[in-house]
Amino acid sequence: MAFVHMGSRVQGDDFFARYGLADVARLSDPAAELYRSFGLRRGTIAEIFNWKVWQRGFESAILEGHGVGMLAGDGFQMPGVFLIYRDEIVKAFRHETPADRPDYLEMAACELPGQ
């Protein structure tokens, strides 16, 4: 497992440590080069600032207690989740809005090529 983020290395260290992930591999990509290489685009104003995103933000920040942090990187950069096996993308989830939530268990349960 590896995470890519657009914050500085120090911002990433602080963020991941807060969630008990200090020892997980991660890359700081402030220029979003890896995001582009995986086909992740920048969102539009309508995709970033719609009701679904505001609702999910409220749930995460207030109801789930994650709070609101400082923006690190491009706030319009769309996220994604990828399962990579032997240098190939086996499964991909490219968010349509920042509020989308991939089914991580379904992604992890997929059959790997050659297995």
C-alpha positions as CSV (number, residue, x, y, z in Angstrom):
1,M,0.0,0.0,0.0
2,A,1.2,3.5,-0.8
3,F,-0.3,6.9,-0.6
4,V,0.3,9.9,-2.9
5,H,-0.4,13.4,-1.6
6,M,0.2,17.0,-2.7
7,G,1.4,18.3,0.6
8,S,5.0,18.7,1.7
9,R,6.9,15.7,3.2
10,V,6.4,17.2,6.7
11,Q,2.7,17.8,6.1
12,G,2.4,14.2,4.9
13,D,4.3,12.9,8.0
14,D,2.1,14.8,10.4
15,F,-1.2,13.8,8.6
16,F,-0.4,10.1,8.3
17,A,0.9,9.8,11.9
18,R,-2.4,11.3,13.1
19,Y,-4.2,8.3,11.6
20,G,-1.7,5.6,12.8
21,L,-0.1,5.3,9.3
22,A,3.4,6.7,10.0
23,D,5.0,3.6,8.6
24,V,3.0,3.4,5.4
25,A,4.8,4.2,2.1
26,R,3.8,7.6,0.7
27,L,5.0,10.1,-1.9
28,S,4.8,13.8,-1.8
29,D,3.7,15.0,-5.3
30,P,3.0,18.8,-5.1
31,A,3.1,19.2,-8.9
32,A,0.5,16.4,-9.3
33,E,2.6,14.5,-11.9
34,L,1.6,11.1,-10.6
35,Y,-2.0,12.2,-10.5
36,R,-1.9,13.1,-14.2
37,S,0.0,9.9,-15.1
38,F,-2.8,7.9,-13.6
39,G,-5.4,9.8,-15.6
40,L,-6.7,11.8,-12.7
41,R,-8.0,15.2,-13.8
42,R,-8.8,18.5,-12.1
43,G,-12.5,18.8,-11.1
44,T,-14.8,21.6,-12.2
45,I,-16.4,24.1,-9.9
46,A,-19.6,22.2,-10.2
47,E,-17.9,18.9,-9.2
48,I,-16.0,20.4,-6.3
49,F,-18.7,22.7,-4.8
50,N,-21.9,20.7,-5.1
51,W,-24.3,19.7,-2.4
52,K,-23.0,16.1,-2.2
53,V,-19.5,17.4,-1.5
54,W,-20.7,19.9,1.2
55,Q,-22.7,17.1,2.8
56,R,-19.8,14.6,2.8
57,G,-17.4,17.4,4.1
58,F,-19.8,18.1,7.0
59,E,-20.0,14.4,7.9
60,S,-16.3,13.9,7.8
61,A,-15.2,17.2,9.5
62,I,-18.0,17.5,12.1
63,L,-19.8,14.2,12.6
64,E,-16.8,11.9,12.3
65,G,-14.5,14.4,14.1
66,H,-11.7,14.8,11.5
67,G,-12.0,18.6,11.6
68,V,-11.0,21.0,8.8
69,G,-7.3,21.3,8.0
70,M,-5.3,23.7,5.8
71,L,-5.4,23.0,2.1
72,A,-2.3,21.3,0.8
73,G,-1.9,21.2,-2.9
74,D,-4.5,21.8,-5.6
75,G,-8.0,21.7,-4.2
76,F,-9.4,20.9,-7.6
77,Q,-7.3,17.8,-8.1
78,M,-9.6,14.8,-8.2
79,P,-8.5,11.7,-6.2
80,G,-8.3,8.1,-7.2
81,V,-7.6,4.6,-5.8
82,F,-5.6,2.0,-7.7
83,L,-4.7,-1.6,-7.2
84,I,-1.4,-2.3,-8.9
85,Y,0.0,-5.7,-9.4
86,R,3.3,-6.4,-11.2
87,D,3.4,-2.9,-12.6
88,E,-0.1,-3.1,-14.0
89,I,-3.3,-1.3,-12.9
90,V,-5.6,-4.2,-12.0
91,K,-8.4,-2.1,-10.6
92,A,-9.1,1.7,-10.7
93,F,-11.5,4.0,-9.0
94,R,-11.4,7.6,-10.4
95,H,-13.6,9.9,-8.3
96,E,-16.3,11.9,-10.1
97,T,-16.5,14.2,-7.0
98,P,-14.4,14.4,-3.9
99,A,-17.3,13.0,-2.0
100,D,-17.2,9.6,-3.8
101,R,-16.2,6.7,-1.6
102,P,-14.7,3.7,-3.3
103,D,-15.5,0.2,-2.0
104,Y,-12.1,-0.7,-0.7
105,L,-13.0,-4.3,0.2
106,E,-14.4,-4.9,-3.3
107,M,-11.2,-3.5,-4.9
108,A,-9.0,-5.7,-2.7
109,A,-11.1,-8.8,-3.4
110,C,-10.6,-8.7,-7.2
111,E,-8.8,-11.5,-8.9
112,L,-5.2,-10.8,-9.8
113,P,-3.9,-11.7,-13.3
114,G,-2.2,-15.1,-13.4
115,Q,-3.6,-16.3,-10.1
